[in-house]
Every structure is written in structure tokens, then in C-alpha cells.
């Protein structure tokens, strides 16, 4: 009977590992579930119906207790990101770069690439054509997350 209890504990451990450390459906979760089923089945076949019922009851109680303990032990605090991001990627662009500003391409715009406008290196999008590096450009418009340019 000891090995059946050991298998149940191992199965519960593998399920906890699956839930909190390895995302998705992996070998740990499937293996833990199969080990628990096998241990209950073994209790029924080797020790009779009464022992099987008791093992099934013990397994159900242990599973619920393990789940409650895992959720209450602040395990989620260790696996979640607690950083808040309160900024936008283009805050400085809205204030510093305006239509009509001039710059020069750093990389090839095909149609997106890098350019230097007012000394700031930014990602820009060319309209309707490919633009080679070191080509003078003019800003046509600044959208929320895009700077649209054309060759000068």
C-alpha cells in the first residue's frame, strides 16, 4: 500500500509542476494524471473495492488540498510579472518630430527602416518606394506609432 501512496504523491507533485512551472500540456501533467489513475486502479485490483474506494477518496481530498495550498501559498506571485508599463513607445516622437522636418536615412527603407531626424534615430516608413541609405528625406506625417517619409 505504501507504493500506491507514493505514486499518488508523485502524481500530485507532477501536476503541481505542470500548473506552476511548465506551461501547456506536457509530459509532467500527462504523466502525473496517468500515475494517479494507475495508483487508484492498482488499489482496486490489488486490495479490493473498499481499499479502492478509500484510495479514491484520499486522492480526491489530497488533490483538492494540494490545489488550495498551491493557490494560497502565493505561488502565483513568483511566476507573474508585477511591472506596470505606463508609457507609449512614441511619446518623444509626438513632441519632437513634425511634418516637414528633414532627415537622412540610416538604413534602406524597404518600406520600413531607420532614419535620423533632428538627431533622433527613429524607425520610419517610406511611401510607395524603396529608399537607399544616406538619402535625404522629409517627414510627411506623424501617426500614433508611425513616421511616414518621402525622399527629398
Phi, psi and omega per residue, in radians:
X1 nan -0.461 -3.132
X2 -1.065 -0.743 -3.093
X3 -1.176 -0.486 3.084
X4 -1.198 -0.752 3.101
X5 -1.135 -0.698 3.112
X6 -1.097 -0.690 3.099
X7 -1.146 -0.684 3.116
X8 -1.121 -0.773 3.120
X9 -1.106 -0.734 3.095
X10 -1.085 -0.763 3.115
X11 -1.078 -0.758 3.107
X12 -1.123 -0.696 3.098
X13 -1.060 -0.784 3.133
X14 -1.120 -0.627 3.091
X15 -1.177 -0.688 3.093
X16 -1.132 -0.726 3.075
X17 -1.041 -0.737 3.125
X18 -1.077 -0.792 -3.068
X19 -1.227 -0.679 -2.966
X20 -1.872 -0.320 -3.069
X21 -2.078 -0.591 -3.075
X22 -2.067 1.837 -3.105
X23 -1.243 2.656 3.092
X24 1.573 -3.046 3.115
X25 -1.678 1.928 -3.085
X26 -2.174 -3.080 3.138
X27 -1.055 -0.626 -3.123
X28 -1.097 -0.814 -3.124
X29 -1.198 -0.814 3.130
X30 -1.126 -0.758 3.124
X31 -1.097 -0.758 3.115
X32 -1.074 -0.757 3.128
X33 -1.116 -0.782 3.141
X34 -1.170 -0.633 3.105
X35 -1.131 -0.723 3.115
X36 -1.124 -0.784 3.116
X37 -1.074 -0.763 -3.140
X38 -1.107 -0.696 -3.125
X39 -1.170 -0.686 3.085
X40 -1.165 -0.740 3.094
X41 -1.062 -0.740 3.126
X42 -1.116 -0.649 3.108
X43 -1.115 -0.730 3.103
X44 -1.126 -0.807 -3.047
X45 -1.331 -0.627 -3.063
X46 -1.554 -0.550 -3.002
X47 -2.093 -0.023 3.064
X48 1.738 3.087 -3.049
X49 -1.164 -0.755 -3.105
X50 -1.092 -0.831 3.116
X51 -1.129 -0.632 3.100
X52 -1.121 -0.753 3.104
X53 -1.107 -0.736 3.121
X54 -1.131 -0.700 3.107
X55 -1.130 -0.739 3.106
X56 -1.097 -0.753 3.105
X57 -1.108 -0.798 3.111
X58 -1.051 -0.734 -3.135
X59 -1.129 -0.741 3.124
X60 -1.114 -0.794 3.130
X61 -1.133 -0.748 3.140
X62 -1.139 -0.641 3.123
X63 -1.139 -0.804 3.134
X64 -1.143 -0.748 3.132
X65 -1.106 -0.711 3.115
X66 -1.123 -0.746 3.116
X67 -1.097 -0.812 3.138
X68 -1.113 -0.783 3.139
X69 -1.093 -0.721 -3.127
X70 -1.134 -0.685 -3.123
X71 -1.329 -0.547 -3.133
X72 -1.467 -0.281 -3.064
X73 -1.475 0.288 3.116
X74 1.031 0.525 3.092
X75 -1.086 -0.598 -3.135
X76 -1.091 -0.528 3.130
X77 -1.090 -0.516 -3.104
X78 -1.434 -0.333 -3.061
X79 -1.989 0.077 3.132
X80 -1.937 2.698 3.094
X81 -1.526 2.235 -3.090
X82 -1.914 0.193 -3.121
X83 -1.524 2.291 3.066
X84 -1.679 2.370 3.106
X85 -1.882 1.982 -3.046
X86 -1.977 0.274 -3.083
X87 -2.116 2.920 3.040
X88 -1.891 2.725 -3.093
X89 -1.251 -0.349 -3.015
X90 -2.043 0.487 -3.137
X91 -0.993 -0.844 -3.094
X92 -1.225 -0.457 -3.137
X93 -1.184 -0.684 -3.096
X94 -1.142 -0.517 -3.099
X95 -1.575 -0.549 -2.958
X96 -1.832 -0.497 -3.055
X97 -1.958 2.239 -3.066
X98 -2.273 2.780 3.054
X99 -0.967 2.406 -3.125
X100 1.709 -0.284 3.098
X101 -1.154 2.593 -3.116
X102 -1.958 2.702 3.125
X103 -2.799 -2.893 -3.136
X104 -2.440 2.480 3.141
X105 -1.297 2.476 3.080
X106 -1.695 -0.748 3.109
X107 -2.084 3.045 3.107
X108 -1.238 2.343 3.077
X109 -1.650 1.906 -3.048
X110 -2.358 1.107 -0.222
X111 -1.462 -0.108 3.135
X112 -1.834 2.647 3.119
X113 -3.101 -2.974 -3.111
X114 -1.753 2.529 3.082
X115 -2.545 2.780 3.069
X116 -1.912 2.054 3.116
X117 -2.209 2.136 -3.094
X118 0.961 0.605 3.114
X119 1.376 0.084 3.132
X120 -1.866 2.235 3.074
X121 -1.464 2.103 -3.092
X122 -2.347 2.864 3.025
X123 -1.616 2.255 -3.086
X124 -2.206 2.868 3.109
X125 -2.157 2.221 3.102
X126 -1.493 2.610 3.134
X127 -1.695 2.152 2.945
X128 1.086 0.116 3.118
X129 -2.756 2.884 3.057
X130 -1.599 2.440 -3.101
X131 -2.153 2.272 -3.121
X132 -1.354 2.843 3.092
X133 -1.083 2.715 3.109
X134 1.052 0.561 3.086
X135 -1.811 2.282 3.073
X136 -1.116 2.428 -3.129
X137 -2.303 2.858 3.087
X138 -2.238 2.404 3.113
X139 -1.348 2.172 3.089
X140 -1.524 -0.834 3.114
X141 -2.746 2.736 3.095
X142 -2.064 1.990 3.082
X143 -1.671 -3.080 -3.082
X144 -0.985 -0.756 -3.107
X145 -2.307 0.384 -3.127
X146 -2.493 2.559 2.975
X147 -2.052 2.064 -3.111
X148 -1.709 2.227 -3.069
X149 -2.265 2.893 2.985
X150 -2.463 2.742 3.091
X151 -1.096 2.583 -3.115
X152 -1.360 nan nan
